[in-house]
Amino acid sequence: MKICNRPVTTAAILMAGLLGSAAYAAPKGTVAFLMPDQASTRYEEHDFPGFKAEMAKLCPECTVVYQNANGDVALQQQQFNSVLAQGATVIVLDPVDSAAAGGLVNIAQSQGAKVIAYDRPIPDTPADFYISFDNEAIGKSIADSLVAHMKAAGVAEGAGVLQINGSPTDAAAGLIRDGIHKGLESSGYKTLAEYDTPEWAPPKAQQWAAGQITRFGDEIKGVVAANDGTAGGAIAAFKAAGVAPVPPVTGNDATVAALQLIIAGDQYNTISKPSEIVAAAAAKVAVQFLNGETPAAKTELYKTPSELFVPAVVTAENIKAEIFDKGIQTAAEVCTGEYAAGCKTLGITN
């Protein structure tokens, strides 16, 4: 056999066939990464960079489209329709409104596209896969940690706590809330008041907390806040009211601001859940879908095959080991200005 007048050996034909097969099997396509809001800096600073980096490794020929809905349900729907029109066959969706997202799943699946629910589940309409940290476990962990701290500090049973939840349209916030309830229900402490924070907005959490400080005063012995933004809002309310020291306040996300508050002694705990972990897992599942594979699920939530990662509680006692020794943040990023002395006390150095 000859090609271009040059003899071709059987081995060469086989090698060409193998290379051609490999090239043909290499994944290609458009994958969309749609995030819900900019109230938290995590999406631009951690989630999308982590997803993009993993996609570049697993599927260098793929096109990755990133959009953020900035808390606007209608805008997210427009973005969803837009990426479908651009040919996206896999959409990683962190919904602004978990209930409304069911319609988006139906639209995508009717067009043969796969939807990976990300961070926030979509309870009413099963997506093709769900990837997140275990949100109910997060809620229970931060509540358990606060309760243990209060008991160790000698806070008597019957004392009061505030509970600040996340957005009422976010199913993940509902799971965190449920976990907090489980952590508090047998604690011996009473919940003075509870609030669902629209859009997770810290100013709204601060405004609500200020009202409760006026209402309950020094009856408030602790605050279970569902994330670092709402925690920061609550802490700001206590400081504005002249409360010192601030009662222990929980958080979640391990933002730089929260880590600084923990170092300063103003926030009690947070949750370390490096977004890059779930972002990379979402990229792996997306590439499996592009290859026509069925990703293996570790569990199931809302009738959706799922993978849930285990979070770690961070306090001043383990912040060095969990955050800095593991390279999640650096002292140069966190131990600035007024926080340098606190870092030195905790053994956190450059």
HUFEN-V795987 format. One record per helix or strand of 3 or more residues. SS is the DSSP state (@ for helix, = for strand). FROM is the first residue (numbers start at 1). TO is the last residue. If there is no record, write none. Layout:
SS/FROM/TO
SS/FROM/TO
This chain:
@/10/25
=/30/35
@/42/58
=/63/68
@/73/85
=/88/93
@/101/110
=/114/118
=/129/133
@/135/152
=/160/165
@/171/185
=/190/196
@/198/200
@/202/219
=/220/225
@/228/240
@/256/264
=/270/272
@/275/290
=/299/301
=/304/309
=/312/314
@/319/324
@/331/334
@/337/345
